[in-house]
Amino acid sequence: MSTTPGKSLPDLSFFKLFQPDKVAHLIVYAILVSLSLWGLKKNVTPNKIPRNWIIKVLILAICYGIFIEWVQYSFFPGRYFELFDIIANIIGCLTGLISLNLFKKINI
């Protein structure tokens, strides 16, 4: 969906207040961060993930989200660089970290 031309996306103007695309950003980035950290915990550091690795995963995921927004704006007509998408991505990254810590006890 990140690289689908804007004209091909469904018109969801009915949901302007709810903005389901922002919820989708949040969920996708929460999954990205939680699976990345879970993989680190399971395969690399079974006891505790070092804090600097957690920060690196968060920074990488946030930078990826910004990069995808730039790609959309630069290469796909009808797509835009949206600050609120980036904010939703960041909130999603933090949500993924918090939820993984609550459910899998990664011991931050």
mmCIF file of the C-alpha atoms, coordinates in Angstrom:
data_MODEL
# 
_entry.id   MODEL 
# 
loop_
_atom_site.group_PDB 
_atom_site.id 
_atom_site.type_symbol 
_atom_site.label_atom_id 
_atom_site.label_alt_id 
_atom_site.label_comp_id 
_atom_site.label_asym_id 
_atom_site.label_entity_id 
_atom_site.label_seq_id 
_atom_site.pdbx_PDB_ins_code 
_atom_site.Cartn_x 
_atom_site.Cartn_y 
_atom_site.Cartn_z 
_atom_site.occupancy 
_atom_site.B_iso_or_equiv 
_atom_site.pdbx_formal_charge 
_atom_site.auth_seq_id 
_atom_site.auth_comp_id 
_atom_site.auth_asym_id 
_atom_site.auth_atom_id 
_atom_site.pdbx_PDB_model_num 
ATOM 1   C CA . MET A 1 1   ? 0.000   0.000   0.000  1.00 0.00 ? 1   MET A CA 1 
ATOM 2   C CA . SER A 1 2   ? 2.924   2.373   0.630  1.00 0.00 ? 2   SER A CA 1 
ATOM 3   C CA . THR A 1 3   ? 3.704   2.644   -3.079 1.00 0.00 ? 3   THR A CA 1 
ATOM 4   C CA . THR A 1 4   ? 0.205   2.356   -4.559 1.00 0.00 ? 4   THR A CA 1 
ATOM 5   C CA . PRO A 1 5   ? -0.602  5.412   -6.686 1.00 0.00 ? 5   PRO A CA 1 
ATOM 6   C CA . GLY A 1 6   ? -2.973  7.792   -4.922 1.00 0.00 ? 6   GLY A CA 1 
ATOM 7   C CA . LYS A 1 7   ? -5.644  7.478   -7.607 1.00 0.00 ? 7   LYS A CA 1 
ATOM 8   C CA . SER A 1 8   ? -5.863  3.723   -6.954 1.00 0.00 ? 8   SER A CA 1 
ATOM 9   C CA . LEU A 1 9   ? -6.601  4.115   -3.258 1.00 0.00 ? 9   LEU A CA 1 
ATOM 10  C CA . PRO A 1 10  ? -10.215 3.988   -2.129 1.00 0.00 ? 10  PRO A CA 1 
ATOM 11  C CA . ASP A 1 11  ? -11.841 7.300   -1.282 1.00 0.00 ? 11  ASP A CA 1 
ATOM 12  C CA . LEU A 1 12  ? -12.294 7.289   2.477  1.00 0.00 ? 12  LEU A CA 1 
ATOM 13  C CA . SER A 1 13  ? -13.316 10.915  2.879  1.00 0.00 ? 13  SER A CA 1 
ATOM 14  C CA . PHE A 1 14  ? -16.270 9.646   4.932  1.00 0.00 ? 14  PHE A CA 1 
ATOM 15  C CA . PHE A 1 15  ? -13.790 8.717   7.673  1.00 0.00 ? 15  PHE A CA 1 
ATOM 16  C CA . LYS A 1 16  ? -11.918 12.045  7.832  1.00 0.00 ? 16  LYS A CA 1 
ATOM 17  C CA . LEU A 1 17  ? -12.176 12.255  11.598 1.00 0.00 ? 17  LEU A CA 1 
ATOM 18  C CA . PHE A 1 18  ? -11.149 8.641   12.183 1.00 0.00 ? 18  PHE A CA 1 
ATOM 19  C CA . GLN A 1 19  ? -8.544  8.399   9.404  1.00 0.00 ? 19  GLN A CA 1 
ATOM 20  C CA . PRO A 1 20  ? -8.086  4.631   9.146  1.00 0.00 ? 20  PRO A CA 1 
ATOM 21  C CA . ASP A 1 21  ? -4.833  5.085   7.237  1.00 0.00 ? 21  ASP A CA 1 
ATOM 22  C CA . LYS A 1 22  ? -3.257  6.516   10.395 1.00 0.00 ? 22  LYS A CA 1 
ATOM 23  C CA . VAL A 1 23  ? -4.448  3.505   12.387 1.00 0.00 ? 23  VAL A CA 1 
ATOM 24  C CA . ALA A 1 24  ? -2.972  1.254   9.693  1.00 0.00 ? 24  ALA A CA 1 
ATOM 25  C CA . HIS A 1 25  ? 0.374   3.061   9.972  1.00 0.00 ? 25  HIS A CA 1 
ATOM 26  C CA . LEU A 1 26  ? 0.319   2.621   13.739 1.00 0.00 ? 26  LEU A CA 1 
ATOM 27  C CA . ILE A 1 27  ? -0.482  -1.103  13.538 1.00 0.00 ? 27  ILE A CA 1 
ATOM 28  C CA . VAL A 1 28  ? 2.059   -1.899  10.816 1.00 0.00 ? 28  VAL A CA 1 
ATOM 29  C CA . TYR A 1 29  ? 4.914   -0.127  12.599 1.00 0.00 ? 29  TYR A CA 1 
ATOM 30  C CA . ALA A 1 30  ? 3.951   -1.675  15.939 1.00 0.00 ? 30  ALA A CA 1 
ATOM 31  C CA . ILE A 1 31  ? 4.192   -5.095  14.284 1.00 0.00 ? 31  ILE A CA 1 
ATOM 32  C CA . LEU A 1 32  ? 7.504   -4.183  12.611 1.00 0.00 ? 32  LEU A CA 1 
ATOM 33  C CA . VAL A 1 33  ? 9.165   -3.132  15.873 1.00 0.00 ? 33  VAL A CA 1 
ATOM 34  C CA . SER A 1 34  ? 7.697   -5.877  18.045 1.00 0.00 ? 34  SER A CA 1 
ATOM 35  C CA . LEU A 1 35  ? 8.684   -8.647  15.613 1.00 0.00 ? 35  LEU A CA 1 
ATOM 36  C CA . SER A 1 36  ? 12.169  -7.185  15.164 1.00 0.00 ? 36  SER A CA 1 
ATOM 37  C CA . LEU A 1 37  ? 12.754  -7.001  18.904 1.00 0.00 ? 37  LEU A CA 1 
ATOM 38  C CA . TRP A 1 38  ? 11.168  -10.400 19.513 1.00 0.00 ? 38  TRP A CA 1 
ATOM 39  C CA . GLY A 1 39  ? 13.518  -11.899 16.924 1.00 0.00 ? 39  GLY A CA 1 
ATOM 40  C CA . LEU A 1 40  ? 16.486  -10.300 18.676 1.00 0.00 ? 40  LEU A CA 1 
ATOM 41  C CA . LYS A 1 41  ? 15.353  -11.637 22.039 1.00 0.00 ? 41  LYS A CA 1 
ATOM 42  C CA . LYS A 1 42  ? 14.715  -15.117 20.712 1.00 0.00 ? 42  LYS A CA 1 
ATOM 43  C CA . ASN A 1 43  ? 17.819  -15.564 18.561 1.00 0.00 ? 43  ASN A CA 1 
ATOM 44  C CA . VAL A 1 44  ? 20.513  -13.160 19.743 1.00 0.00 ? 44  VAL A CA 1 
ATOM 45  C CA . THR A 1 45  ? 20.058  -12.140 23.369 1.00 0.00 ? 45  THR A CA 1 
ATOM 46  C CA . PRO A 1 46  ? 17.661  -14.508 25.151 1.00 0.00 ? 46  PRO A CA 1 
ATOM 47  C CA . ASN A 1 47  ? 17.983  -12.897 28.585 1.00 0.00 ? 47  ASN A CA 1 
ATOM 48  C CA . LYS A 1 48  ? 17.744  -9.174  27.944 1.00 0.00 ? 48  LYS A CA 1 
ATOM 49  C CA . ILE A 1 49  ? 17.916  -6.998  24.847 1.00 0.00 ? 49  ILE A CA 1 
ATOM 50  C CA . PRO A 1 50  ? 20.582  -4.307  25.324 1.00 0.00 ? 50  PRO A CA 1 
ATOM 51  C CA . ARG A 1 51  ? 19.073  -0.843  25.462 1.00 0.00 ? 51  ARG A CA 1 
ATOM 52  C CA . ASN A 1 52  ? 21.243  0.404   22.599 1.00 0.00 ? 52  ASN A CA 1 
ATOM 53  C CA . TRP A 1 53  ? 19.830  -2.364  20.343 1.00 0.00 ? 53  TRP A CA 1 
ATOM 54  C CA . ILE A 1 54  ? 16.294  -1.284  21.232 1.00 0.00 ? 54  ILE A CA 1 
ATOM 55  C CA . ILE A 1 55  ? 17.165  2.312   20.349 1.00 0.00 ? 55  ILE A CA 1 
ATOM 56  C CA . LYS A 1 56  ? 18.735  1.182   17.058 1.00 0.00 ? 56  LYS A CA 1 
ATOM 57  C CA . VAL A 1 57  ? 15.628  -0.810  16.109 1.00 0.00 ? 57  VAL A CA 1 
ATOM 58  C CA . LEU A 1 58  ? 13.383  2.171   16.923 1.00 0.00 ? 58  LEU A CA 1 
ATOM 59  C CA . ILE A 1 59  ? 15.565  4.603   14.968 1.00 0.00 ? 59  ILE A CA 1 
ATOM 60  C CA . LEU A 1 60  ? 15.782  2.235   11.999 1.00 0.00 ? 60  LEU A CA 1 
ATOM 61  C CA . ALA A 1 61  ? 11.989  1.749   11.915 1.00 0.00 ? 61  ALA A CA 1 
ATOM 62  C CA . ILE A 1 62  ? 11.351  5.504   12.195 1.00 0.00 ? 62  ILE A CA 1 
ATOM 63  C CA . CYS A 1 63  ? 13.895  6.274   9.457  1.00 0.00 ? 63  CYS A CA 1 
ATOM 64  C CA . TYR A 1 64  ? 12.290  3.600   7.273  1.00 0.00 ? 64  TYR A CA 1 
ATOM 65  C CA . GLY A 1 65  ? 8.894   5.257   7.743  1.00 0.00 ? 65  GLY A CA 1 
ATOM 66  C CA . ILE A 1 66  ? 10.300  8.667   6.789  1.00 0.00 ? 66  ILE A CA 1 
ATOM 67  C CA . PHE A 1 67  ? 12.057  7.131   3.773  1.00 0.00 ? 67  PHE A CA 1 
ATOM 68  C CA . ILE A 1 68  ? 8.830   5.472   2.580  1.00 0.00 ? 68  ILE A CA 1 
ATOM 69  C CA . GLU A 1 69  ? 6.984   8.795   2.880  1.00 0.00 ? 69  GLU A CA 1 
ATOM 70  C CA . TRP A 1 70  ? 9.693   10.441  0.772  1.00 0.00 ? 70  TRP A CA 1 
ATOM 71  C CA . VAL A 1 71  ? 9.526   7.624   -1.832 1.00 0.00 ? 71  VAL A CA 1 
ATOM 72  C CA . GLN A 1 72  ? 5.752   8.050   -2.063 1.00 0.00 ? 72  GLN A CA 1 
ATOM 73  C CA . TYR A 1 73  ? 6.091   11.787  -2.598 1.00 0.00 ? 73  TYR A CA 1 
ATOM 74  C CA . SER A 1 74  ? 8.983   11.564  -5.044 1.00 0.00 ? 74  SER A CA 1 
ATOM 75  C CA . PHE A 1 75  ? 8.021   8.671   -7.278 1.00 0.00 ? 75  PHE A CA 1 
ATOM 76  C CA . PHE A 1 76  ? 4.265   8.076   -7.134 1.00 0.00 ? 76  PHE A CA 1 
ATOM 77  C CA . PRO A 1 77  ? 1.846   10.645  -8.538 1.00 0.00 ? 77  PRO A CA 1 
ATOM 78  C CA . GLY A 1 78  ? -0.980  11.555  -6.214 1.00 0.00 ? 78  GLY A CA 1 
ATOM 79  C CA . ARG A 1 79  ? 0.892   10.481  -3.063 1.00 0.00 ? 79  ARG A CA 1 
ATOM 80  C CA . TYR A 1 80  ? 2.133   12.974  -0.491 1.00 0.00 ? 80  TYR A CA 1 
ATOM 81  C CA . PHE A 1 81  ? 4.714   13.346  2.256  1.00 0.00 ? 81  PHE A CA 1 
ATOM 82  C CA . GLU A 1 82  ? 2.492   13.506  5.330  1.00 0.00 ? 82  GLU A CA 1 
ATOM 83  C CA . LEU A 1 83  ? 3.772   14.543  8.732  1.00 0.00 ? 83  LEU A CA 1 
ATOM 84  C CA . PHE A 1 84  ? 0.823   12.837  10.450 1.00 0.00 ? 84  PHE A CA 1 
ATOM 85  C CA . ASP A 1 85  ? 1.763   9.533   8.826  1.00 0.00 ? 85  ASP A CA 1 
ATOM 86  C CA . ILE A 1 86  ? 5.241   9.861   10.320 1.00 0.00 ? 86  ILE A CA 1 
ATOM 87  C CA . ILE A 1 87  ? 3.762   10.674  13.723 1.00 0.00 ? 87  ILE A CA 1 
ATOM 88  C CA . ALA A 1 88  ? 1.514   7.596   13.449 1.00 0.00 ? 88  ALA A CA 1 
ATOM 89  C CA . ASN A 1 89  ? 4.587   5.528   12.518 1.00 0.00 ? 89  ASN A CA 1 
ATOM 90  C CA . ILE A 1 90  ? 6.481   6.777   15.580 1.00 0.00 ? 90  ILE A CA 1 
ATOM 91  C CA . ILE A 1 91  ? 3.532   6.091   17.879 1.00 0.00 ? 91  ILE A CA 1 
ATOM 92  C CA . GLY A 1 92  ? 3.259   2.636   16.308 1.00 0.00 ? 92  GLY A CA 1 
ATOM 93  C CA . CYS A 1 93  ? 6.953   1.958   16.953 1.00 0.00 ? 93  CYS A CA 1 
ATOM 94  C CA . LEU A 1 94  ? 6.573   2.909   20.608 1.00 0.00 ? 94  LEU A CA 1 
ATOM 95  C CA . THR A 1 95  ? 3.355   0.883   20.860 1.00 0.00 ? 95  THR A CA 1 
ATOM 96  C CA . GLY A 1 96  ? 5.177   -2.163  19.488 1.00 0.00 ? 96  GLY A CA 1 
ATOM 97  C CA . LEU A 1 97  ? 7.949   -1.735  22.047 1.00 0.00 ? 97  LEU A CA 1 
ATOM 98  C CA . ILE A 1 98  ? 5.556   -1.308  24.956 1.00 0.00 ? 98  ILE A CA 1 
ATOM 99  C CA . SER A 1 99  ? 3.254   -4.160  23.936 1.00 0.00 ? 99  SER A CA 1 
ATOM 100 C CA . LEU A 1 100 ? 6.159   -6.559  23.432 1.00 0.00 ? 100 LEU A CA 1 
ATOM 101 C CA . ASN A 1 101 ? 7.509   -5.629  26.835 1.00 0.00 ? 101 ASN A CA 1 
ATOM 102 C CA . LEU A 1 102 ? 4.108   -6.236  28.430 1.00 0.00 ? 102 LEU A CA 1 
ATOM 103 C CA . PHE A 1 103 ? 3.424   -9.569  26.736 1.00 0.00 ? 103 PHE A CA 1 
ATOM 104 C CA . LYS A 1 104 ? 6.895   -11.078 26.285 1.00 0.00 ? 104 LYS A CA 1 
ATOM 105 C CA . LYS A 1 105 ? 8.847   -9.361  29.079 1.00 0.00 ? 105 LYS A CA 1 
ATOM 106 C CA . ILE A 1 106 ? 11.856  -8.215  27.071 1.00 0.00 ? 106 ILE A CA 1 
ATOM 107 C CA . ASN A 1 107 ? 13.195  -6.497  30.203 1.00 0.00 ? 107 ASN A CA 1 
ATOM 108 C CA . ILE A 1 108 ? 13.907  -3.036  28.869 1.00 0.00 ? 108 ILE A CA 1 
# 
